[in-house]
Amino acid sequence: MTRPTSGDPGPSPARLRHARFAIAAVFCAHGAVTGSFATRIPWIQDHAQLSSGTLGLALAFPALGAALAMPLAGRINHRFGARAALRGLLALWTLSLILPSLAPNLAVLCGALFVYGATSGMADVAMNALGVETENRLGRSIMSSLHGMWSAGALLGSAAGTLAAHAGADARLHHLIAALALTGAGLLAVRGVLDLRGEAGEAPPHFTLPPKSALVIGLVGFCAVFAEGASMDWSAVYLRDVLHTDAGLAAASTTAFALTMTLARLAGDRVVDRFGAVRTVRAGGVLATAGGLLVVTVHQPAAALAGFGLIGLGIAVVVPLAFAAAARSGPAPAQAIAGVATITYTSGLIAPSAIGAVADATSLVVSFGLVTLLAFALVVGAAVLRGKPVPGAVGPSNRDEPAPTRP
């Protein structure tokens, strides 16, 4: 992506503010698809007649599709420009919501979820690239709030899914309506984002292996994404199968998780500015561990809802801070960030199937015991987010230590 030169003032401040709101709306639409899907997983499981183990296998395919398709996003951006690429990729993602609920068996569901994940991953890369570029041109951090808008979208999608599940609505109809509405909203939002293109004659980007400096930082992100994926995909199943709640209350667990993640991400920049990245992640790990303990030890629906909420609160800002730490970890920030993204998507690939496999061998309670251990690993591993400062870096998400108190 191009950046303004010293002789090019770039977009006006008013245009940049408009672009910020537009890309925030894109993040919201992207998240709403995920929330809409997650709340109807029990319906899809029953419709395709799947066990916990086979459901876990199917739920690995979105991350597999995303991991394989993400490298294509850079070339699509280079060829068509950021706005056109995002327009097409976001529409493919929102429309892919229709596919999983149509699947009558495991094989078809795996294929549908592969497409669902591939379109998600490419749209995710495109919108995050535009988000970072908008942040750079604004000269202040906005990525935490953008991820907060993604969580807000997931909350809205999961709330609608909760109502649909409570009413006993067919997920095929629910997802058709949601997909069409979100496609329209997404296309409208994309009209306002920055339209960035590569320099004339510039070679398209190539996929590169992540540097070693990103691996340890990526492991912290791995733990957070594992807990996120497990809670997002399995919390409703946990309440239904372990605590024997009705479908509406089971779906509400996903809503509780999404709500706390939304609030934490929207407040994330200010919290990191005050306490620093290391302290923020360490405290988040404590909260997520406490939430996991509530889920696995107190077998009551209210405790489980509170537990999933605490997990969401605790892990909310970990991945954005891992990306920021990766950018400070060596001379090639983009490559390091790509490495962390690869590791976190690998976690997304492993988490659903691992939870299902452990549940088949033991129980879902034991599966969420594993989630609790990974949440505690955030407390232990938070110190790796203390990296070398980058000259000229802006925004609270780039700080390892608390900002100095201002009069």
N, C-alpha and C positions, 0 to 999 in steps of 0.2 A: 504494500500500500504506500501511496505517496504521502509525503509530509510537506507542509509549507516551507519554502525556503526563506532566507532573510529578506528577499525582495518581494515575497508573496504574502500578504497579510492573511490569506485564507478566508474562510467564512466569517461573516460579521458576528459579534456577540449574540445578537438576537437570533441569527440563523443557527448558531451552536446550541443555544438554549432550546430552540424548537427541535433540533436534531436529538438532543438529550431526551426530551419527552417522547419523541418518536421511537427511539431505540428501547426506551423503558417499556413502551406499549408492546413492542415486539417480544421482549423478554416475558412479559405478562401472558401474551398469547401462547408462547411456547410452553410455559409452565402449566397453563390451563389444560393442555392436551394430556400432560402427564397425570395431573390430578384427576381428570375425567376417566382415564384408563384405570388408575390404581384402585379406585373405589369399587369398580365392577369386576375385579379379578375373581372374587368368589363366584359370581354369576358365570363368568367365562369358564372357570374350573368345572362347575356343574354341567354347563352346556356341552363341553368337550369330554366330560366323564374322565377327569384326570385325578390321580392320587397326588399327595403332597410331593412325592419324588418326581413324578412326570411333570407336574406344574413347575417345579424348580428347574427342570431341564428346559422347558419352554421359555421360562423367564430369563434364561441365559442368552437367548437369541437377540433381544434388543441391543444389549451391550456388544455382542459379537458383530452385529451389523454395523453398529456405530464405529467400533474400532477399525473395521475394514474399510469403511466408507469415508471416514474423516480426512484421510490424506487427499481425497479428491476435491475437497472444498476449496483448498487454496488455488488449484488450477481453474476451478469454475469461477472463483472471484477474479482471477487474473484475466480470464477470457472475456467475461461479460460485464465486469465492474461490480463493485460491492452491492449497490442497490438492486440491480437486476438479478444478481446471484441470490441475494437474500430473498427477494420476492418469489423466485421460483422454488427455492429450497424450503422456505417456510410454508408455502402452499402445499408442497408434497408432504411435509410433516403433518400439518393439521388434517389433511385428507386421509392420511394413513391411519388415523384413529378409527376409521370405519372397519378396518380389516380384521382385528383380532376377535371381535365378538361374532363375526360370521363363520369362524372356524368350527367345523363339526368334530374334529379329532386332533390328536397330538401333532401329526405330520403337517397338517394345514396350518395349525396354530403356530408352529415353529417358523414356517415360511412367512406367515403374516407378521410375526414379531421381528423377524430379520429385517423385513422392509421397513417396519415401524422404527426400528433402531437405527437403520442406515440413514433414513431421512432425518431423524432426530439429531444424529451426530453431525451431519453436514450442516444443517441449519444452526446447530449450536456453535460450530466453529465460525460460521459466517457472522452471526450476531455478536459473538464475543470479540471478534476482530474489529467490528465496527464500534463496539463499546469501548475498547481500548483506544482506538484512534480518536473517538470523540473525547474521551478523558484526556488524552495527550493535548488535544487542541484547546480544551477548556483550561488546562493547567491546574486541575484539582481532581481529587479522587471521586469517582462516581460508581466504581464497579461494585462496591458492596450494596449500594442502593439498587443497582440494576439487578443483581442477584436477589435482592429483596423483592423486586417486582416480579421476578420469575416465581418466587415462593408465593407471592400474592396471587398470581395466576393459578398456581397449583392449588392454593386454598380455595379459590373460586370454583375451579373445576371439581375439586373433591367435595365441596359443599353441595354443588348441583348433583354430583353423583350420589351423595348421601341421601338427598331428597328422592332421587330416582329409585335408589335401592329400597328406601323405606316404603315407597309407593308400590314396589313390586314391578316397576317398569321393565320392559324388555331392553336389555343393553344394546341390542342392534338398533332400535329406534333412538334410544338416548344418544348413542355415539354418532349416528347419522346427523341428528339435529345439531349436536355440539360441534362436529367437524365442519359443517357448512357455516355455522355462526362464527367460529374461530378463523376460518379461512377468510371470510369477508373482513373481519376486524383486523387480521394480520396484514392483508393486502393494503388496507387503508393506512395502517400505521407505517408501513414500509415507504410510503410516498414521502415521508418527512425526514428519512435518515440521510446522512451524508452520502454522496455519490462519488466514491473514490476509485481511481484506476491506477494501474501500474504505469511506470514511465514507458514511453515508446521504445520498443526494442528490448525491453527488460525480459530476461528469461523467466519462464514460469517457475514457481517454487518446487523444490524436490523434497521428498520425504527423507529425513535423516534420523539416525539412531539417537536416543537421548544421551546427553553427557553423564558421566559418573556423578557429577555434583548434584544432579537432580534426583538421584535414586533415593537417598535417605529422606530428603524432603518429600519425595513422592510417597514414601511409606506412611508418613503422617496423613497425607491426603487419602491414601488407600484405606486406612482405618476409618476415617470419617465417612467416605463414600460407601464402604461396606455397611456401616451402621445405618446410613441414610437409605440405601437400597433395600436392606432387610426390613426396616421399619415401614417404608413406603409400600413395598410389595406384599409384606406378610402380616402387617398389624391387623388388618381386617380379618384375615384367615385365623390369626391367633385368637382374637376375641370370639369368633364364631366356633372354632373347633375345640379350644382349650377351656374357654370360659362359658361357652354355650349361650352366647347372646344372640339376639335377633339380627337380621341383616342390616337394619338401619343403624343400630348401635355399633355394630362391627365396623361399618363404613365410617362412622364418626371418629374412630381411632386415627384414620388417615387424615381427617380434617384437623384433629388436635395436633398431630405431628406437623402438618403443613402450617398451621397457625403460628406455632412457636418459632418455627424456622423463619417465617415471614417477619415477625416482630424483631427477632435477633438480627437478621440481615439488614433491615431498614435502619436499625440503631447501630450497626456494626462499626461504621466509620468513626463515630464519636467515641465508642467504647475503646477501640484500638488506639485512638488519638490520646486518650487519657491514661490507659493502663499498659499499652504496648502489646505487640503481637504475642509474645511468649506468655505473658500473664493471662491474656485473654483466652488463648487456647488451653492453657493449663486449667483455668477456672471452668471453661467449657467442658473439658474432659471430666472434671469432678461432677458437674451437673448431669452429663450423659451417663456416667457410671451409676449415679444415684437413680436415674430413670430406669436403667436396665435392671437394677436390683429390685425396684418396685415391680416391674413387669414379671420377673421370674420367681419372686418370693411371696408376693401378696396376691393371691389368686382371686382378685375381685375386679369387676369391670372398671370401677372408678379409679382404682390404683393403676390399672393397666393404661387407662386413658392419660392419667397424670404422668405415668412413666414414659409413654411414647412422646408426650409433650416435652418432658425434660430432655430426652434424647435429641429431639429436634432443636431445642434451645442450645444445647451444649455443642453440637457439631456445626451449627449454622455457618459460621464464618471461617471454618478451618480451610476449606479448599481455596477461597480467594486469597487468604494469607499465605497458603502454600505456593500459589502462583507468584505472589509478590516476592517471597523469599527466594524462589527459583530464579527470578529476574536479577536478584542481587548476588547470586552464587557464583557467577563466572562471567567470562567475557562475551558469551553468546546468549543473551537473555531469551530471545525467541526460541532457540533450540532447547534451553532448559525448561521453559514453560511447556513446550510441546512434550518433553519427556515426562513432566509431572502429569500432564493431561493423559498421556498414554497409560501411566500407572494407575491413575484414578479410574479410567474407563475399564482397565483390567479388573479392578475391584468391583465395578459394576457388573462385569461379566461373571465374576466368581460368586458374588454374594447371593443372588437368588437361587442358583443351583446348589450352593453349599448349604444354605438354610434348609432347602427341601431335602437334600441328602441326609443331613444330620437328623432332621425331623423323622424321616423314614426309618433310620437306624435306631433312633432313641425317641425324641419327642420335640415339639416346638419349644418347650420350656428350655431344653438343653441348647437348642439353636440360639435362643436369645441370651443364654448364658455366654455363648461365644461372642455375641454382639457386645455384651457388657465388658468382657475382657478387652476387646478392641477399643472400646470407649476409654477404659483405664489406660491403655497404651498412649492415648493423647496426652495424659498427665505426664507420663514418663518422657515422651518424645517431643514435647513442645519446644524444648531448648534448641532443636535443630532449625527452627524458624528464625533464629538470631543470625542474620547473615551480614555481609559487608554492605554498607550503604552505597547507593548509586548516586553519583553527583547529578544534581538537577532533578532527582526524583521528587514527585509531588504527591500529596494526599496522605491521609493517616494510614492507609493500607500498606504504605511503604515503610512504616516505622516499626522497629523492633522494640524500642523502649518508649515509655510515656513521653508525650510532648511536654516541653517546659511550660510551667504555669505562666500565664500572661496576666498582667495587671488589668 
